[in-house]
């Protein structure tokens, strides 16, 4: 069963993640949990960092498929470069 969590600001460690604007990054874990992070100013750096410690099946950025795993673990070399998005058109 899939469980979705929008990660609240109180769990954020980067002060820039408290400032409006940026991208929405959804991390889909192999256990079915989906963590949604908004206000991400540098999606490439964020995804590279978070995928080093979690078992990931899929990554979505602003509602679009960014990366999908075949075996549950991300290959850091397969992460494509995104332009940093500082727009304010968040889905929530």
Secondary structure, 3 states (H helix, E strand, C coil): CCEEEECCHHHCCCHHHHCCCCEEEEEEECCCEEEEEEEECCHHHHHHHHCCCCCEEEEEECCEEEEECCCCCCCHHHCCCCCCCCCCCCCC
